[in-house]
Amino acid sequence: MLQELATTKHNIIMKKTLFLIAALLVSATLFAQHDTIRVNGLILGGSYTEAQIIDSLGVPSTIAENDPYFEGWRTFLYPDNATGDNNEFLFIDGSLQSFTIRGKDFKLNNFLEVGMDVSAVSQMGGVIFGVEPDLFCWAPSEEYRRIGYVTIFIDTATQKIKLIGADTTSDVM
């Protein structure tokens, strides 16, 4: 009987330990600070072929290109299913230089989307700067601000995100 009690107690301790380890791993994964700016798997500043762009973002409704003043600049336009407003993705010589998300069809870092409460940004970690009543900027880290950043536009009445814009700080822009 004493041995059964010891075995039962040991099993309970093992189950609690395994549960704690699993909970910590899940928490670390869910709440880990983001280290890049991504949209549908494409990294801001990364270079991509047209096939890779379409594979990640889908087939655009329009590709604006061949501007004589901005050779190599291509803007992929995707109308949002809910709003009809265009989500825009600017590539310069294949490099993702900026994007604007105006609806729920695309998510920043596979998490943040238009319509979410502005407090959701804090779950991403990183740095918040340039705070104004209707917008603020976010970057994954202070160092990453040299590469690029996100501007979050807010509906001040509801405190919901109404637009997400991202830009690189490259010399091309």
QUIBELDA-V250055 format. One record per backbone hydrogen bond with DSSP energy under -1.0 kcal/mol. NH is the residue of the N-H (numbers start at 1). CO is the residue of the C=O. Records with the same first field share a line. If there is no record, write none. Layout:
NH = CO ; CO
//
This chain:
5 = 1
6 = 2
7 = 3
8 = 4
9 = 5
10 = 6
11 = 7
12 = 8
13 = 9
14 = 10
15 = 11
16 = 12
17 = 13
18 = 14
19 = 15
20 = 16
21 = 17
22 = 18
23 = 19
24 = 20
25 = 21
26 = 22
27 = 23
28 = 24
29 = 25
30 = 26
31 = 27
34 = 124
39 = 42
42 = 39
44 = 37
45 = 96
46 = 43
48 = 94
53 = 49
54 = 50
55 = 51
56 = 52
57 = 53
58 = 54
61 = 77
62 = 77
64 = 75
70 = 67
73 = 70
74 = 91
75 = 64
76 = 89
77 = 62
78 = 87
80 = 85
84 = 80
87 = 78
88 = 100
89 = 76
90 = 98
91 = 74
92 = 95
93 = 72
95 = 92
96 = 46
97 = 90
98 = 90
99 = 166
100 = 88
101 = 164
108 = 112
109 = 38
111 = 108
112 = 108
115 = 161
116 = 113
118 = 159
120 = 117
121 = 118
122 = 119
123 = 120
124 = 121
125 = 122
127 = 139
129 = 137
132 = 135
136 = 152
137 = 129
138 = 150
139 = 127
146 = 143
147 = 144
148 = 144
149 = 167
150 = 138
151 = 165
152 = 136
153 = 163
154 = 134
155 = 160
159 = 155
161 = 116
162 = 153
163 = 153
164 = 101
165 = 151
166 = 99
167 = 149
168 = 97
169 = 147
//
